[in-house]
Amino acid sequence: MPLLFSYGTLRQENVQLTTFGRLLVGNEDALVGFEQSMVKIDDEEVVATSGKTHHPIVKSTGNAEDRVPGTVFEVSDSELAHADAYEVAAYKRVSAKLASGKQAWVYVDARFAPRG
């Protein structure tokens, strides 16, 4: 099963129930070489789901000392597709290495994400 790392709203119970139809079980971990900021969300459905007009977003710094704490979840392929549908165009899903050594999908700032 795929691993999905979240540092933001996908950790909220209400977002998980709406997006996946269940509560996810995860473990604390950290995204290595990234920094976090905030992005304004204009999608009314996403704002209604999360209850927030601004969501955390990350971009790579290339510095292994930089860490973004979060949670890594085991999800199904169909749940990953639901997460893709939830995230707005500001985000792009990429594979990244976590502090634990695990490789997981994570949503990063699409403006700075690798092409492909």
C-alpha positions, 0 to 999 in steps of 0.5 A: 500500500502507498504511504502518504505523508501529511503535514497539514489538513489531511491530518484533520479527522473531519477532512479524513472522513470527508476525503477517505470515508474513514479515519487514517492511522499513522505515525509521526515522521518528518519531511527532510529538506523542506520548509513550510509556509501557508497558501490561500485556498480559493476553492470553496469546497476545500475550505468548507471541508477543512474549515480553513482559508489558508493551508500549509504548503511545503517546498524543497530547500535542498538542506537536509537540516530542514524538517517539516513534522507530520504524519505518515499514513498507509492508504490504498491506491483509490484513497490516494486518488481521493487525496489528489481530488481534494488537493487544489492546483497549488499542490503537486504530489511527489515522492519524498524521503522521510526522516524515518527512511521511508519513501512516501507521497507528499503534496508540495508547492506545485510552483517548485515541484520537479517536472514530470 
